[in-house]
């Protein structure tokens, strides 16, 4: 689904670029070699060629869907306290006690609305997920949430989503993409713009995990390190 969207957007961009280049080429008629200089055919030839090009290019516009909105899109961000998931065995903060980890690495979003229609949003998320020496298996279901709020005010709606993953044998980290197309924000009337709303995203974390994130703590674990080595050699805690 994400790949198809990327291809569709790329095709649209290529169409826009081609249209722009064609317009520029038409506007440059008579300026290149063979144009209206001495011995170049004269102004009459240049004007005739330009008229012909204009006639060929100025066709009725294709009925492409308009991508403009009636106003700005809601602001979308990852809540810092819930941006990472770090699970420790027995609650002891050490690399050797790490079970499963997760981090929201990327976020893109878009919206569409007009008149007094509801705001329909699409959000793409990139997760980096890992397992440490205390992981109990190769499968893990992460849980995250999406909340819609009034800008800097109360929560209007909140929904939880499950993200099940399977680590390959010997794999300690992987990436997962999620595309959400189910976010719809009703509006009282056409005067209410997307700028009145906020969309917040985060992992479903415990209070201890939230405090760990808030303090800016994290572990640097070397890529490719074996599970046995991770158990024997604790990682370093990075400074905020």
N, C-alpha and C positions, 0 to 999 in steps of 0.2 A: 504493500500500500504506500509506504514511504517512497519507494523507488518510482512507482508510477507518478506520484505527485511531483517528484523532482524532474522526471522526464517531461511532464506536462508544462511545468514552469519553464524549463529550458527551451521547449519549443516555442512558448509564448515570447520569451526573451529574444530568441532568434528571429521571430517574426517582426518584433518591434525594431530590432537592429537593422533588419533587411529593409523595412519601410523607411527608416531614417536615412540609411545609405542611399536608397533610391531617390528620396526627396532631395538630398544634398547633390546627387549626381545631376538631377534635372535642373537644379538651380545653378549649376556650374556650366550649363550649356553655353558654348561660344567662347569659353575662357581658355580652352586647351589648344594644342597644336591644330592648325587648320581652321582656327577661329577667325575673328574679325580683324586680323592684321594685314599689312601689305602682302599681297600675293597669297593670302590664306583663304580666298573664296569670297571675301567681302562680308559686310554686315547682313546683306539680304540672305545669304546662305545660312549664316548663324541663326538669324531670326526664324528662318524656315525650319531648321532642325529643332530649335527650341520649341516651336509651336507643335511640331509632330510629337516630341517627347511629352510635352504637357498633355496632349490629347491622349497619349497612350497610358500615362500614369494617373491622370485625374479620373479614375473610375469611382463609382459609388462605393462607399466604405462597407466592408463586410460587417454583418450583424454580430459583432463580437460582444460578449457580455461585459458590462462595465464593472471595473474592480473598485470603483470609488465608494466610500462610505458617506453616510450623512454626517459623520463626525469622527473624532478620534476613537481608537480601540481602547479597551480597558488595559490598565497597566498590569503586566504579569511578572511575578518574581518568585524566587525560591526563598522561603523563610530561613534565615541563617541558623537559628537554633535547631531546625529540623532538616538541614541540607545534607547531613551525613548520618549514616547508621553505623555505629561501632558497638558490637556486642562482645562483652567480656565474660569469661567464666568466673563465677563467684564475685563478680563486680570489681575485680582487681585490675587496675589500669596498667597493663604490661603487654608488650607485643606477644610474649609467650602465652598469654591468656586470651588472645583474640580468637573469637569463633568466626563470626561473619561480619563483613563490612559492606558499606554501600555509599555512593556519593552521586549527586545529580551534577553531571559534568556540563551539560548544555541544555539550552531551552530556546525554542523559537515559537512564535505565535502569530496568529492573524485573526481577523474578524470581518464580518459582513453584516450590514444593516442599512435600512433606508426607511424613510417616512416614519411611521410609528411601529415598525416591525421589531420583534425581539432581536437582540444581538446574538448572533451565532458565531462561536469561536472554535478554532482548531489550535491545539497545542502539541508540539513535538518535544519529547524529552529524551535525553541521552543519559543512561545510568552506567556507572562503573561499579561493578559488584565483585566482592572478593571473599575468600575463605581463609582462615588462619589455622594455626596448629590445633586449636580446640574445636574445630568444626566437627560435627557428628556425622556428616554424610556428604554426598555430592549434590543433594537437592536442598533448595531453600526457597521459601515463599516470602518475599519482601512485601511490605504493605506501605502504601503511601496515600496521601489525601490531596484533594483539590478543594479549595474554599473560595467562594465568591463573597466579597464584602463591599459595603459602601466605602468610598475612598477614605481611609483613615478612620473608619467607624466600625459598626457592628457587622458580624458575620451574617450573611443572608442565607447561605446554603453551604453544606460541606458534604463531600462524598469520598468514600474510601475505595481504593483499588488494590487488587492483589497482583503481584508480579512474580510468578513462579519461574525459577531458573534451575538449570542442571549444569554442574561443572564437569568437564571432561576429566578423565583420569590424569592426575598430575597437574591439572590446571588450578591455579590459585586466584585467577581473576578473569572477568569477561565483561563485555559491553552489551547493553540491551537498549533497544529503541522502543518507545511507546508513543502512539499517536492517539490523542483524545479528540473526538469529534462530537461529544455529547454535551458540551457546555453551552447552554442557552440562557440568556439573561433577559427577562421581560422588561419592558419600559412602559412607564405610565403614559407618555405621549412622545411626540417627535422632538420636543424640547429637551428631553433627557438624553444626553450623549454618553458614549462609552467612557468618557473621562471621569464620570461619577463613580466608576466601579474599579475594583481591584481583584485580581485572581492570584491567590497565594497557593504555593505547592510545597510539600515537605514529606519526609518519611514519618511513619507512625513510630515515634520514639518514646522511651521512658523518660521520666524527669532526670534521671542520672545521665542518660545520653544527651539530653538537651543541655544540661550543665557542662558536659564535656565539650560540646560544640561551642557553647557560649564563651568558654574560656579559651577557645582557639587552639585546643590541643589536637595533635594528630601524630600518627606513627609513620616513620619512613621505613618501609620494608623493601628490601632490594628485589627487583623483578627477577623471576626465575629461581629464587631461593627455595630449596626443598623444604618440605614440611618438617623433616627431622632437624634441619639446620635452624629453622625458625624457632623450634622448641628449645634448642640448646643455646641460641644466641639472641637475647632480647634486643628489640629494636630501640632506637632512640626516640624520645619524645621531642617533637619539633616545637619550637617556640611560636607563640601567636604571631 
